Amino acid sequence: MKIYVSADMEGVSGVVHREHTTPVGVDYDLARRLMTAEVNAAVEAAREAGGTEVVVSDSHGGNQFRSILASDIHPEAQLITGGPRLHGQMEGLDGSFALVVLLGYHVRHGAFGVLDHTTHGQAISRVTVNGQEMGEIGLNAGLAGHFGVPVGAVTGDDRTIAEARTLLPWIHGAVVKWALGRYSARCLAPAKAHAVIKEAVAAAMRDRASLRPFRVTPPVTIHVRFKDSGTAQKVQTVPGVSAVDDVTVAVTGADYPTAFKAYSALVDLWEPAWGSWQRTRA
């Protein structure tokens, strides 16, 4: 039984600031260790519950998807690291997996929670998929759903778990911190965070028969509202992208992966130089 773990950084216990999430930040090395340890807790739980293969996607865009410490990853995990990628935070996922774990995730842009943003905090203010507002949880769950794979567990702050349950009411949530503001939280100690993560992953494995893929009916139209009109104008150079208003564009795909890849391309157009992009991700 194959398990897929997509690991972001902003939802990890102890991570609350850009100084944690960007390679130039003074606390980035600490955040990498905290993130890797939470990933290892999820991998251990998946293996103990019958997972025969666990694939981990380093899904934090800072440092070009290279935040997990490969030297310290669980020996039974396979690590997807580096970029660029066709499927972003869900690279390598297909229909052969039994379930997805979204680890270290965060709320969408504009929602109250630690380090809220949607894909690119400096560029995007709102994303909708077929009219429904989504953050990274919904965007990635939709891609997993296309392949028939359900999201079984989500970890992050309390507001993140609440957001996930509005779209995926069947998920098992691991609250590892409670949001006090965009850059502050009441955090569990790492050992306790690992315990609640293991509990959520084990429960998802146990209850996988009741999990449901999150399916978006095609054709799939994604609206992206940027924070400035210049970006919205720039991305309209891409064939198939149309203006909705001065700061919003739309792209439609015949299926979810097509629309998802188009969305990712529009985001990358905001700043094609990875060096400055990664410093301002959240």
VMD Tcl script that draws the C-alpha trace (Angstrom):
set ca {
  {0.00 0.00 0.00}
  {1.55 3.27 -1.17}
  {1.21 6.46 0.88}
  {2.01 9.96 -0.38}
  {3.13 12.71 2.02}
  {3.21 16.29 0.74}
  {5.17 18.35 3.27}
  {5.05 22.14 3.48}
  {6.80 24.18 6.16}
  {4.50 26.97 7.37}
  {2.27 24.57 9.33}
  {5.09 22.90 11.25}
  {5.07 23.42 15.01}
  {7.51 26.17 15.98}
  {7.47 27.78 12.53}
  {5.82 31.21 12.63}
  {7.86 33.70 10.57}
  {9.55 34.32 7.23}
  {12.85 34.01 9.09}
  {11.89 30.34 9.42}
  {10.69 29.73 5.87}
  {13.28 31.36 3.60}
  {16.91 30.27 3.09}
  {18.17 33.73 4.02}
  {16.27 33.64 7.32}
  {18.20 33.31 10.56}
  {15.90 30.49 11.73}
  {15.71 28.52 8.46}
  {18.05 25.73 9.57}
  {15.98 25.20 12.71}
  {12.77 25.08 10.66}
  {14.29 22.51 8.32}
  {15.06 20.24 11.28}
  {11.57 20.68 12.73}
  {9.98 19.96 9.34}
  {12.09 16.86 8.72}
  {11.25 15.46 12.15}
  {7.50 15.91 11.59}
  {7.82 14.20 8.20}
  {9.59 11.29 9.84}
  {6.77 10.96 12.37}
  {4.25 10.70 9.52}
  {6.38 8.16 7.67}
  {6.80 6.05 10.79}
  {3.05 6.05 11.43}
  {2.28 5.11 7.83}
  {4.73 2.24 7.91}
  {3.46 0.96 11.25}
  {-0.11 1.01 9.90}
  {0.71 -1.12 6.88}
  {2.16 1.28 4.33}
  {4.57 -0.65 2.14}
  {5.92 2.40 0.31}
  {5.94 6.00 1.51}
  {6.80 8.77 -0.93}
  {7.51 12.19 0.55}
  {7.31 15.35 -1.55}
  {9.31 18.31 -0.25}
  {6.58 20.83 -0.97}
  {7.96 24.05 0.47}
  {8.83 26.36 -2.42}
  {11.54 28.22 -0.52}
  {14.96 26.90 -1.61}
  {13.32 25.38 -4.71}
  {11.64 22.48 -2.89}
  {14.81 21.52 -1.00}
  {13.94 22.17 2.64}
  {13.70 18.62 4.00}
  {17.08 17.39 5.21}
  {17.78 14.44 2.94}
  {20.51 13.31 5.34}
  {17.96 12.90 8.14}
  {14.91 11.56 6.31}
  {13.36 8.31 7.58}
  {15.21 5.36 6.00}
  {11.96 3.87 4.70}
  {10.90 7.06 2.89}
  {11.49 7.99 -0.73}
  {12.08 11.74 -1.10}
  {11.02 13.93 -4.01}
  {13.15 17.05 -3.82}
  {14.03 19.95 -6.11}
  {12.24 21.70 -8.94}
  {10.76 22.91 -11.19}
  {7.89 20.45 -11.29}
  {4.86 19.77 -13.46}
  {2.60 19.12 -10.46}
  {4.17 21.35 -7.84}
  {3.54 20.16 -4.30}
  {2.01 16.92 -5.60}
  {4.80 15.85 -7.96}
  {4.92 12.10 -8.52}
  {1.38 11.42 -7.36}
  {-0.72 9.01 -9.40}
  {-3.58 6.56 -8.99}
  {-1.39 3.88 -7.44}
  {-1.44 5.59 -4.02}
  {-3.95 4.69 -1.32}
  {-4.07 8.11 0.36}
  {-2.40 11.49 0.74}
  {-1.14 13.21 3.89}
  {-0.80 17.00 3.71}
  {1.76 17.83 6.39}
  {2.74 21.29 7.61}
  {0.07 23.09 5.59}
  {-1.45 26.53 6.19}
  {-4.60 28.58 5.51}
  {-5.32 30.31 2.23}
  {-4.38 33.92 1.63}
  {-6.48 36.38 3.62}
  {-7.66 33.86 6.20}
  {-6.60 34.14 9.85}
  {-3.76 31.74 10.48}
  {-0.01 31.42 10.67}
  {1.75 32.64 7.50}
  {-1.45 32.64 5.42}
  {-0.91 32.65 1.66}
  {-1.91 30.79 -1.48}
  {1.05 29.42 -3.42}
  {2.79 32.78 -3.67}
  {2.08 35.30 -0.95}
  {3.61 38.28 -2.73}
  {1.65 37.76 -5.93}
  {-1.79 36.23 -5.30}
  {-4.73 37.40 -3.24}
  {-7.43 34.90 -4.25}
  {-7.89 31.67 -6.20}
  {-11.14 29.97 -7.14}
  {-11.68 26.62 -8.83}
  {-15.01 26.35 -10.65}
  {-16.20 29.25 -8.50}
  {-15.09 27.85 -5.13}
  {-12.35 29.72 -3.24}
  {-9.39 27.50 -2.39}
  {-5.96 27.61 -0.85}
  {-3.21 25.08 -1.31}
  {-5.16 22.37 0.52}
  {-8.05 22.52 -1.93}
  {-5.86 22.96 -4.99}
  {-3.80 19.89 -4.14}
  {-6.76 17.81 -2.99}
  {-8.35 18.46 -6.38}
  {-5.31 17.09 -8.17}
  {-5.25 14.03 -5.91}
  {-8.97 13.56 -6.52}
  {-8.42 13.52 -10.28}
  {-6.29 10.42 -9.74}
  {-8.88 8.94 -7.37}
  {-6.69 9.37 -4.30}
  {-8.25 10.81 -1.11}
  {-6.58 13.16 1.35}
  {-6.68 11.29 4.65}
  {-4.80 13.53 7.08}
  {-3.82 17.19 7.32}
  {-1.43 18.73 9.86}
  {-0.91 22.40 10.73}
  {-2.41 25.09 12.93}
  {-5.99 24.98 14.21}
  {-7.31 27.32 11.51}
  {-5.74 25.17 8.81}
  {-7.48 22.04 10.03}
  {-10.79 23.93 10.14}
  {-10.29 25.12 6.55}
  {-9.43 21.60 5.41}
  {-12.60 20.20 6.94}
  {-14.82 22.65 5.03}
  {-13.68 20.90 1.84}
  {-12.70 17.48 3.17}
  {-14.90 16.69 6.18}
  {-13.58 13.13 6.41}
  {-9.95 14.07 7.08}
  {-8.10 13.37 10.31}
  {-6.50 16.58 11.51}
  {-3.38 17.01 13.61}
  {-3.32 20.42 15.29}
  {0.31 21.09 16.18}
  {-0.14 24.79 17.01}
  {-2.85 27.38 17.59}
  {-2.73 30.60 15.58}
  {-2.42 33.82 17.58}
  {-1.66 35.94 14.54}
  {0.02 35.77 11.14}
  {3.43 35.56 12.79}
  {2.65 34.02 16.17}
  {1.26 30.78 17.58}
  {0.99 28.62 20.67}
  {3.02 25.57 19.67}
  {3.29 21.99 20.83}
  {6.74 20.74 21.77}
  {8.21 18.67 18.91}
  {7.75 15.34 20.69}
  {4.06 16.08 21.32}
  {3.58 17.34 17.76}
  {5.04 14.10 16.46}
  {2.64 12.12 18.62}
  {-0.48 13.90 17.33}
  {0.76 13.60 13.74}
  {1.29 9.87 14.18}
  {-2.18 9.53 15.67}
  {-3.82 11.35 12.72}
  {-1.92 9.36 10.10}
  {-2.68 6.07 11.84}
  {-6.37 6.98 12.04}
  {-6.45 7.87 8.34}
  {-4.83 4.55 7.47}
  {-7.28 2.70 9.66}
  {-10.31 4.52 8.22}
  {-9.19 4.70 4.61}
  {-12.28 2.83 3.39}
  {-14.40 5.81 4.47}
  {-12.20 8.46 2.82}
  {-13.35 10.07 -0.40}
  {-11.40 11.63 -3.27}
  {-12.12 15.35 -3.70}
  {-13.27 15.55 -7.30}
  {-13.72 18.72 -9.35}
  {-16.10 18.30 -12.27}
  {-14.43 19.14 -15.61}
  {-13.95 21.36 -17.46}
  {-11.95 23.10 -14.73}
  {-11.75 26.90 -14.64}
  {-9.31 28.57 -12.28}
  {-9.58 32.29 -11.52}
  {-6.46 33.96 -10.13}
  {-6.62 37.40 -8.54}
  {-3.21 39.01 -8.42}
  {-2.16 41.81 -6.13}
  {-1.38 44.20 -8.98}
  {-2.65 44.87 -12.48}
  {0.81 44.57 -14.02}
  {1.04 40.89 -13.18}
  {-2.46 40.24 -14.47}
  {-1.50 41.95 -17.72}
  {1.77 40.04 -18.01}
  {0.23 36.58 -17.68}
  {-2.26 37.31 -20.44}
  {0.61 36.74 -22.87}
  {0.04 33.02 -22.23}
  {-2.39 31.48 -24.77}
  {-5.72 30.55 -23.21}
  {-5.50 33.10 -20.40}
  {-8.26 35.70 -20.37}
  {-8.87 38.83 -18.32}
  {-11.75 38.86 -15.86}
  {-11.03 42.33 -14.46}
  {-7.95 44.53 -13.96}
  {-6.27 42.13 -11.54}
  {-7.97 38.79 -12.21}
  {-7.41 36.25 -14.98}
  {-9.01 32.93 -15.85}
  {-7.72 29.74 -17.40}
  {-9.73 26.63 -18.29}
  {-8.54 23.06 -18.74}
  {-10.36 20.04 -20.11}
  {-9.30 18.19 -16.94}
  {-7.84 19.10 -13.58}
  {-4.14 18.45 -14.31}
  {-4.30 20.66 -17.38}
  {-5.82 23.55 -15.46}
  {-3.48 22.96 -12.51}
  {-0.36 23.11 -14.67}
  {-1.61 26.28 -16.35}
  {-2.20 27.85 -12.94}
  {1.32 26.93 -11.83}
  {2.77 28.51 -14.96}
  {0.90 31.76 -14.32}
  {2.26 31.92 -10.78}
  {5.81 31.32 -11.94}
  {5.54 34.21 -14.41}
  {5.33 36.64 -11.49}
  {9.04 36.22 -10.83}
  {11.00 33.85 -13.09}
  {14.23 34.25 -11.11}
  {14.15 31.62 -8.38}
  {16.65 33.51 -6.26}
  {14.34 36.41 -5.41}
  {11.13 34.32 -5.65}
  {12.16 32.00 -2.85}
  {13.03 34.87 -0.52}
  {9.50 36.28 -0.69}
  {7.41 33.12 -0.99}
  {5.22 33.55 2.10}
}
mol new
graphics top color blue
foreach p $ca { graphics top sphere $p radius 0.5 }
foreach p [lrange $ca 0 end-1] q [lrange $ca 1 end] { graphics top cylinder $p $q radius 0.2 }
display resetview
